[in-house]
Amino acid sequence: MHHRRGLRRLLKDDELLLAIEADWTTAPLSDARKAMLSYALKLTLCPGEMVQADVSALQEAGFTDRDILDIAEVTAYYAYVNRIADGLGVPTEQWIPDD
């Protein structure tokens, strides 16, 4: 839930947040953001299936090599941290509100 709070703070748009939560693929996001999210989703769910075409799609969407590195690193970091927390049974901190 604290990821939702962070996204809410960044977006400053509750309607957009709800649209993203319902289905990010139909939310009113730029093509570049959708390309980024598609890449992050594939990297999260099936990292062994990543190919050069996935990187090329980000380049075609306007991302620089540095941007793509940042996207890959942030995606991988969140996967790592969540797997460590889940693997150790770490509960969500009590001070994190639901909204």
MOURRA-V970614 format. One record per run of one state. SS is the DSSP state (h for helix, s for strand, l for the rest). FROM is the first residue (numbers start at 1). TO is the last residue. If there is no record, write none. Layout:
[[SS,FROM,TO] [SS,FROM,TO]]
This chain:
[[l,1,1] [h,2,11] [l,12,13] [h,14,23] [l,24,30] [h,31,45] [l,46,46] [h,47,49] [l,50,51] [h,52,60] [l,61,64] [h,65,88] [l,89,99]]
